[in-house]
Amino acid sequence: MKKYIKINLTFILIIFQFLLVFYIPVNAQVNKSFYPVADSYVRDHYQENNYGNLDYLMIANYTDKIAFSFIMFDLSDLPNDAYINLGTLKLKSKYIGRGLIKYDLLSPNSIGVCKSENITWIETDINWNNKPEFSQETISIDGVYSPDTWGTWKITEVIIPGEKLTIVLKAYHEETGFYSRESDYCPELEIEYLERGFIIIVQIIVAVSAISVIILVSFIYMRRRRSKKK
């Protein structure tokens, strides 16, 4: 009897070790990159101008100059049942300061990311007058010190699998330019996720294994009780 119990416990441990060591790290987490389907910026002093074909996105906040940048991603390739672990927006700076001037800063230009519900705007048509409305709630903030550096923003909370996503970049002071999708340094949205179907399978295996352990322990307990009565 003891030998039978040891064999079953050993078998259960082998299943768990195989699941944790070999299967979960390789298949559970998926990293996927998405690139903009549209991006442009708008500015208050040239309200009817469109900048959708330029190779950079301007974000500015001066008393005489305001500029917002809009970026749209299509997440239709993201499984609807995906469990999002992390979403990171990545942009490479092209310049810092007025007039495309490149120089380093003693303190960073803080750039905030917001969300817009509008996913129908057109890259070659958007301007200051028809720009989409967007939430003033900041999702994430990062600072950029110098040109040719990558800024990153965590935007996990606004990622919805299977849908398009519009994000808006705003400056808290000064001016920064980032490379657009028309450049060699395209903006990127990197998403880490788990496939929910796989999670359910793991939960079933764990549940079945736990039940098996409970049954074995109960069986051992009952056998011991019977032995004591004899």
C-alpha atoms as a printed R data frame, in Angstrom:
    type eleno elety resid chain resno       x      y       z
1   ATOM     1    CA   MET     A     1   0.000  0.000   0.000
2   ATOM     2    CA   LYS     A     2   2.775  2.458   0.935
3   ATOM     3    CA   LYS     A     3   4.502  1.698  -2.329
4   ATOM     4    CA   TYR     A     4   1.268  2.465  -4.230
5   ATOM     5    CA   ILE     A     5   0.913  5.813  -2.457
6   ATOM     6    CA   LYS     A     6   4.538  6.762  -3.143
7   ATOM     7    CA   ILE     A     7   4.117  5.967  -6.841
8   ATOM     8    CA   ASN     A     8   1.034  8.209  -7.099
9   ATOM     9    CA   LEU     A     9   2.649 11.093  -5.212
10  ATOM    10    CA   THR     A    10   5.766 10.795  -7.371
11  ATOM    11    CA   PHE     A    11   3.636 10.854 -10.529
12  ATOM    12    CA   ILE     A    12   1.832 14.030  -9.386
13  ATOM    13    CA   LEU     A    13   5.135 15.762  -8.587
14  ATOM    14    CA   ILE     A    14   6.490 14.871 -12.021
15  ATOM    15    CA   ILE     A    15   3.432 16.469 -13.679
16  ATOM    16    CA   PHE     A    16   3.922 19.675 -11.683
17  ATOM    17    CA   GLN     A    17   7.653 19.820 -12.424
18  ATOM    18    CA   PHE     A    18   7.082 19.295 -16.143
19  ATOM    19    CA   LEU     A    19   4.392 22.010 -16.172
20  ATOM    20    CA   LEU     A    20   6.428 24.590 -14.278
21  ATOM    21    CA   VAL     A    21   9.886 23.952 -15.701
22  ATOM    22    CA   PHE     A    22   9.212 23.086 -19.326
23  ATOM    23    CA   TYR     A    23   5.786 24.283 -20.419
24  ATOM    24    CA   ILE     A    24   4.863 27.519 -18.630
25  ATOM    25    CA   PRO     A    25   8.000 29.599 -19.370
26  ATOM    26    CA   VAL     A    26   7.957 28.712 -23.065
27  ATOM    27    CA   ASN     A    27   4.264 28.970 -23.889
28  ATOM    28    CA   ALA     A    28   2.497 31.072 -21.252
29  ATOM    29    CA   GLN     A    29   3.810 34.567 -21.947
30  ATOM    30    CA   VAL     A    30   3.765 36.143 -25.395
31  ATOM    31    CA   ASN     A    31   5.571 39.358 -26.381
32  ATOM    32    CA   LYS     A    32   4.166 41.130 -29.429
33  ATOM    33    CA   SER     A    33   5.003 44.506 -30.973
34  ATOM    34    CA   PHE     A    34   2.472 46.764 -32.670
35  ATOM    35    CA   TYR     A    35   3.223 49.760 -34.892
36  ATOM    36    CA   PRO     A    36   1.068 52.792 -35.686
37  ATOM    37    CA   VAL     A    37  -1.493 52.719 -38.455
38  ATOM    38    CA   ALA     A    38  -1.651 56.531 -38.211
39  ATOM    39    CA   ASP     A    39   0.248 59.324 -36.454
40  ATOM    40    CA   SER     A    40   0.423 63.092 -36.692
41  ATOM    41    CA   TYR     A    41   0.581 66.237 -34.579
42  ATOM    42    CA   VAL     A    42  -1.464 69.425 -34.364
43  ATOM    43    CA   ARG     A    43  -0.471 72.919 -33.227
44  ATOM    44    CA   ASP     A    44  -2.441 75.981 -32.200
45  ATOM    45    CA   HIS     A    45  -0.712 78.644 -34.325
46  ATOM    46    CA   TYR     A    46  -1.272 76.829 -37.613
47  ATOM    47    CA   GLN     A    47  -4.718 75.475 -36.911
48  ATOM    48    CA   GLU     A    48  -5.578 74.272 -40.420
49  ATOM    49    CA   ASN     A    49  -2.212 72.698 -41.215
50  ATOM    50    CA   ASN     A    50  -1.773 68.948 -41.391
51  ATOM    51    CA   TYR     A    51   1.543 67.254 -40.515
52  ATOM    52    CA   GLY     A    52   0.679 63.603 -41.146
53  ATOM    53    CA   ASN     A    53   3.402 63.068 -43.753
54  ATOM    54    CA   LEU     A    54   6.329 64.353 -41.677
55  ATOM    55    CA   ASP     A    55   8.935 62.031 -40.164
56  ATOM    56    CA   TYR     A    56   8.532 63.467 -36.668
57  ATOM    57    CA   LEU     A    57   5.858 64.208 -34.064
58  ATOM    58    CA   MET     A    58   5.946 67.513 -32.187
59  ATOM    59    CA   ILE     A    59   4.878 67.936 -28.552
60  ATOM    60    CA   ALA     A    60   5.153 71.467 -27.168
61  ATOM    61    CA   ASN     A    61   3.927 73.616 -24.295
62  ATOM    62    CA   TYR     A    62   4.893 77.288 -24.430
63  ATOM    63    CA   THR     A    63   2.812 80.389 -23.784
64  ATOM    64    CA   ASP     A    64   2.867 81.044 -27.536
65  ATOM    65    CA   LYS     A    65   2.957 77.483 -28.850
66  ATOM    66    CA   ILE     A    66   0.953 74.335 -28.008
67  ATOM    67    CA   ALA     A    67   1.270 71.046 -29.895
68  ATOM    68    CA   PHE     A    68  -0.221 67.592 -29.297
69  ATOM    69    CA   SER     A    69   0.688 64.341 -31.045
70  ATOM    70    CA   PHE     A    70  -1.813 61.602 -31.901
71  ATOM    71    CA   ILE     A    71  -0.898 57.962 -32.495
72  ATOM    72    CA   MET     A    72  -3.291 55.158 -33.439
73  ATOM    73    CA   PHE     A    73  -2.618 51.416 -33.070
74  ATOM    74    CA   ASP     A    74  -4.671 48.546 -34.442
75  ATOM    75    CA   LEU     A    75  -4.771 45.737 -31.860
76  ATOM    76    CA   SER     A    76  -6.965 43.376 -33.897
77  ATOM    77    CA   ASP     A    77  -4.125 40.807 -33.930
78  ATOM    78    CA   LEU     A    78  -4.200 40.673 -30.131
79  ATOM    79    CA   PRO     A    79  -6.335 37.670 -29.029
80  ATOM    80    CA   ASN     A    80  -9.660 38.675 -27.480
81  ATOM    81    CA   ASP     A    81  -9.060 36.347 -24.531
82  ATOM    82    CA   ALA     A    82  -5.530 37.681 -23.855
83  ATOM    83    CA   TYR     A    83  -4.651 38.633 -20.288
84  ATOM    84    CA   ILE     A    84  -2.513 41.786 -20.545
85  ATOM    85    CA   ASN     A    85   0.533 41.797 -18.281
86  ATOM    86    CA   LEU     A    86   2.237 44.912 -19.610
87  ATOM    87    CA   GLY     A    87   1.890 47.459 -22.383
88  ATOM    88    CA   THR     A    88   4.834 49.765 -23.113
89  ATOM    89    CA   LEU     A    89   4.860 52.642 -25.583
90  ATOM    90    CA   LYS     A    90   8.310 53.406 -27.020
91  ATOM    91    CA   LEU     A    91   9.304 56.557 -28.909
92  ATOM    92    CA   LYS     A    92  12.728 57.759 -30.008
93  ATOM    93    CA   SER     A    93  13.438 61.482 -29.631
94  ATOM    94    CA   LYS     A    94  14.593 63.386 -32.722
95  ATOM    95    CA   TYR     A    95  15.160 66.836 -31.202
96  ATOM    96    CA   ILE     A    96  14.593 68.901 -28.079
97  ATOM    97    CA   GLY     A    97  13.894 72.624 -28.188
98  ATOM    98    CA   ARG     A    98  12.451 75.111 -30.642
99  ATOM    99    CA   GLY     A    99  13.156 74.928 -34.351
100 ATOM   100    CA   LEU     A   100  14.398 71.315 -34.468
101 ATOM   101    CA   ILE     A   101  17.431 72.305 -32.391
102 ATOM   102    CA   LYS     A   102  19.317 69.425 -30.815
103 ATOM   103    CA   TYR     A   103  20.698 69.932 -27.329
104 ATOM   104    CA   ASP     A   104  20.826 68.165 -23.970
105 ATOM   105    CA   LEU     A   105  18.848 69.306 -20.950
106 ATOM   106    CA   LEU     A   106  19.738 69.618 -17.288
107 ATOM   107    CA   SER     A   107  16.214 68.420 -16.457
108 ATOM   108    CA   PRO     A   108  13.961 66.262 -18.636
109 ATOM   109    CA   ASN     A   109  11.098 67.418 -20.825
110 ATOM   110    CA   SER     A   110   8.170 65.649 -19.195
111 ATOM   111    CA   ILE     A   111   5.791 64.062 -21.701
112 ATOM   112    CA   GLY     A   112   2.407 62.741 -20.609
113 ATOM   113    CA   VAL     A   113   0.278 60.130 -22.386
114 ATOM   114    CA   CYS     A   114  -3.527 60.354 -22.502
115 ATOM   115    CA   LYS     A   115  -6.225 58.361 -24.305
116 ATOM   116    CA   SER     A   116  -8.755 59.428 -26.910
117 ATOM   117    CA   GLU     A   117 -11.904 57.426 -27.657
118 ATOM   118    CA   ASN     A   118 -11.771 58.598 -31.270
119 ATOM   119    CA   ILE     A   119 -10.415 55.865 -33.570
120 ATOM   120    CA   THR     A   120 -11.708 57.246 -36.880
121 ATOM   121    CA   TRP     A   121  -9.427 60.258 -37.405
122 ATOM   122    CA   ILE     A   122  -7.334 60.329 -40.590
123 ATOM   123    CA   GLU     A   123  -3.589 60.901 -40.545
124 ATOM   124    CA   THR     A   124  -3.566 63.170 -43.597
125 ATOM   125    CA   ASP     A   125  -6.603 65.183 -42.501
126 ATOM   126    CA   ILE     A   126  -6.203 65.857 -38.784
127 ATOM   127    CA   ASN     A   127  -5.430 69.437 -37.694
128 ATOM   128    CA   TRP     A   128  -5.913 71.681 -34.672
129 ATOM   129    CA   ASN     A   129  -9.501 72.567 -35.583
130 ATOM   130    CA   ASN     A   130 -10.766 69.006 -36.067
131 ATOM   131    CA   LYS     A   131  -8.489 67.196 -33.591
132 ATOM   132    CA   PRO     A   132 -10.199 64.446 -31.576
133 ATOM   133    CA   GLU     A   133 -11.202 65.127 -27.991
134 ATOM   134    CA   PHE     A   134  -9.122 63.276 -25.415
135 ATOM   135    CA   SER     A   135  -9.127 62.608 -21.698
136 ATOM   136    CA   GLN     A   136  -7.104 64.995 -19.558
137 ATOM   137    CA   GLU     A   137  -6.276 62.116 -17.217
138 ATOM   138    CA   THR     A   138  -2.608 61.221 -17.657
139 ATOM   139    CA   ILE     A   139  -1.921 57.513 -18.016
140 ATOM   140    CA   SER     A   140   1.865 57.716 -17.811
141 ATOM   141    CA   ILE     A   141   4.671 60.301 -17.720
142 ATOM   142    CA   ASP     A   142   8.268 59.984 -18.850
143 ATOM   143    CA   GLY     A   143  11.077 62.493 -19.284
144 ATOM   144    CA   VAL     A   144  13.471 62.944 -22.195
145 ATOM   145    CA   TYR     A   145  16.872 64.580 -21.617
146 ATOM   146    CA   SER     A   146  18.474 64.473 -25.043
147 ATOM   147    CA   PRO     A   147  17.945 63.657 -28.735
148 ATOM   148    CA   ASP     A   148  18.287 60.132 -30.090
149 ATOM   149    CA   THR     A   149  17.126 58.486 -26.861
150 ATOM   150    CA   TRP     A   150  14.141 56.219 -26.290
151 ATOM   151    CA   GLY     A   151  11.314 57.232 -24.002
152 ATOM   152    CA   THR     A   152   8.987 54.603 -22.529
153 ATOM   153    CA   TRP     A   153   5.485 54.884 -21.094
154 ATOM   154    CA   LYS     A   154   3.501 52.159 -19.327
155 ATOM   155    CA   ILE     A   155  -0.025 52.189 -20.758
156 ATOM   156    CA   THR     A   156  -1.272 48.714 -19.774
157 ATOM   157    CA   GLU     A   157  -4.595 49.951 -18.399
158 ATOM   158    CA   VAL     A   158  -5.885 51.315 -21.724
159 ATOM   159    CA   ILE     A   159  -5.091 48.271 -23.888
160 ATOM   160    CA   ILE     A   160  -8.185 46.393 -25.075
161 ATOM   161    CA   PRO     A   161  -7.569 43.296 -27.237
162 ATOM   162    CA   GLY     A   162  -9.101 43.343 -30.692
163 ATOM   163    CA   GLU     A   163  -9.710 47.100 -30.817
164 ATOM   164    CA   LYS     A   164  -7.979 50.205 -32.123
165 ATOM   165    CA   LEU     A   165  -6.284 52.534 -29.657
166 ATOM   166    CA   THR     A   166  -5.613 56.267 -29.941
167 ATOM   167    CA   ILE     A   167  -3.116 57.811 -27.564
168 ATOM   168    CA   VAL     A   168  -2.238 61.476 -27.237
169 ATOM   169    CA   LEU     A   169   1.110 62.912 -26.160
170 ATOM   170    CA   LYS     A   170   1.257 66.268 -24.382
171 ATOM   171    CA   ALA     A   171   4.160 68.325 -23.018
172 ATOM   172    CA   TYR     A   172   4.262 69.875 -19.568
173 ATOM   173    CA   HIS     A   173   6.886 72.381 -20.649
174 ATOM   174    CA   GLU     A   174   9.326 73.047 -23.508
175 ATOM   175    CA   GLU     A   175   9.235 71.139 -26.804
176 ATOM   176    CA   THR     A   176  10.240 67.658 -27.929
177 ATOM   177    CA   GLY     A   177  10.110 65.942 -31.292
178 ATOM   178    CA   PHE     A   178   9.843 62.167 -31.696
179 ATOM   179    CA   TYR     A   179  10.316 60.098 -34.826
180 ATOM   180    CA   SER     A   180   7.032 59.174 -36.520
181 ATOM   181    CA   ARG     A   181   6.027 56.075 -38.457
182 ATOM   182    CA   GLU     A   182   7.315 57.739 -41.630
183 ATOM   183    CA   SER     A   183  10.862 57.582 -40.248
184 ATOM   184    CA   ASP     A   184  13.379 54.778 -39.708
185 ATOM   185    CA   TYR     A   185  12.553 54.765 -35.968
186 ATOM   186    CA   CYS     A   186   8.871 53.944 -35.913
187 ATOM   187    CA   PRO     A   187   6.960 54.276 -32.619
188 ATOM   188    CA   GLU     A   188   6.292 50.909 -31.023
189 ATOM   189    CA   LEU     A   189   3.747 49.461 -28.622
190 ATOM   190    CA   GLU     A   190   5.135 46.331 -26.989
191 ATOM   191    CA   ILE     A   191   2.572 44.121 -25.257
192 ATOM   192    CA   GLU     A   192   3.252 41.207 -22.924
193 ATOM   193    CA   TYR     A   193   0.255 38.936 -22.449
194 ATOM   194    CA   LEU     A   194  -0.961 35.484 -21.472
195 ATOM   195    CA   GLU     A   195  -3.401 33.501 -23.546
196 ATOM   196    CA   ARG     A   196  -6.421 32.929 -21.316
197 ATOM   197    CA   GLY     A   197  -7.170 29.531 -22.852
198 ATOM   198    CA   PHE     A   198  -3.786 28.295 -21.644
199 ATOM   199    CA   ILE     A   199  -4.434 29.731 -18.169
200 ATOM   200    CA   ILE     A   200  -7.688 27.754 -17.935
201 ATOM   201    CA   ILE     A   201  -5.874 24.529 -18.886
202 ATOM   202    CA   VAL     A   202  -3.288 25.157 -16.160
203 ATOM   203    CA   GLN     A   203  -6.044 25.841 -13.628
204 ATOM   204    CA   ILE     A   204  -7.765 22.555 -14.540
205 ATOM   205    CA   ILE     A   205  -4.535 20.596 -14.211
206 ATOM   206    CA   VAL     A   206  -3.782 22.189 -10.846
207 ATOM   207    CA   ALA     A   207  -7.332 21.544  -9.630
208 ATOM   208    CA   VAL     A   208  -7.270 17.882 -10.716
209 ATOM   209    CA   SER     A   209  -3.866 17.376  -9.111
210 ATOM   210    CA   ALA     A   210  -5.034 19.009  -5.878
211 ATOM   211    CA   ILE     A   211  -8.124 16.786  -5.785
212 ATOM   212    CA   SER     A   212  -5.924 13.730  -6.333
213 ATOM   213    CA   VAL     A   213  -3.739 14.708  -3.380
214 ATOM   214    CA   ILE     A   214  -6.797 15.236  -1.168
215 ATOM   215    CA   ILE     A   215  -8.176 11.816  -2.144
216 ATOM   216    CA   LEU     A   216  -4.839 10.141  -1.394
217 ATOM   217    CA   VAL     A   217  -4.510 11.875   1.984
218 ATOM   218    CA   SER     A   218  -8.088 10.927   2.877
219 ATOM   219    CA   PHE     A   219  -7.437  7.337   1.853
220 ATOM   220    CA   ILE     A   220  -4.316  7.169   4.027
221 ATOM   221    CA   TYR     A   221  -6.212  8.670   6.966
222 ATOM   222    CA   MET     A   222  -9.075  6.152   6.640
223 ATOM   223    CA   ARG     A   223  -6.655  3.231   6.379
224 ATOM   224    CA   ARG     A   224  -4.906  4.328   9.540
225 ATOM   225    CA   ARG     A   225  -8.168  4.683  11.414
226 ATOM   226    CA   ARG     A   226  -9.212  1.195  10.381
227 ATOM   227    CA   SER     A   227  -5.837 -0.194  11.421
228 ATOM   228    CA   LYS     A   228  -6.161  1.366  14.875
229 ATOM   229    CA   LYS     A   229  -9.649 -0.096  15.350
230 ATOM   230    CA   LYS     A   230  -8.332 -3.568  14.548
